[in-house]
Amino acid sequence: MNPESTLAEARDLLATIAPELDAYILNQPEELPTPADSMGWCCSSWCPPIRAALERRGAWQGPKPAIIFSRDMPRADVLVVTLHECAHLLPVRPLEPEPAEPVDSHEALTVWAAEPEPPAPEPRWLIGHHDREFTLAALSLWWRCAAAGVVLDPSNLCAGPRYDLSAAIHYAVALADFPMRFRDATFAELLAEPAPKAFSELWCADLQAWMNSRPQETKKIMARASFST
């Protein structure tokens, strides 16, 4: 298990770079299924298995999002995963109410954890919501992190070939001083601002490159889009 000192550092870092987000940060409970090929995951709202695990530890503080580490990792990787999962939880949204009818969420979690990543008939950034807004949020967190004195390798944070996108560092350069200009803003405020032109142009270029390299998949997507309208 990742040391408690490392988890405490992740909590402190999160409080510094995204103070509006109050989230549990914990190692994967042994009694819960571990997602395949995942370093970490998050739940943004009601998740009874995580609540039960926290209650058993005496750590339950009421409903709030959670960031969970699926495996033991070096300190730097724990912090990068913290930024990645934090970006999924921003901007902060109201928690969903607990369902009125009982739900076997442990079984649902087991099914989800066991599912392999499907083939990608669409850009892989669509899988798991690693889109433009996520990339902007993740790299803004990364810049805030560096400004706080914690410098991390962004290559496994977001973007890159894993998501059919250019490398994260290219997106970071394209953001220029955008994250620093809004370093004191909430992420709702930051994400409401127009992204720098270079960032948007790089995103559009990556989409065009994907479409050019997969003409058949692109035709199917365009056909579905046309039909839906």
Disulfide bonds with the S-S distance in Angstrom:
none
